[in-house]
């Protein structure tokens, strides 16, 4: 299966998500947060660094819960900004 290349806007949204997650994680380790969310630390690392800019909804939901973020806040902080 060939994936459609991401648009610059989608990549930017992924970068905003990564920044939000890093900020919310604070002093907690990636391993701790990933384990709480039921993910691998490598998956969290990829999301935080923008190498996985379009994680699945349930992945984002699990991370939001582990970090004490509401999905509304995640959407508000990461949604595409109209030009």
Secondary structure, 3 states (H helix, E strand, C coil): CCCCCCCHHHHHHHHHHHHHHHHHHCCCCHHHHHHHHCCCHHHHHHHHHCCCCCCCHHHHHHHHHHHCCCHHHHHHHHCCCCC
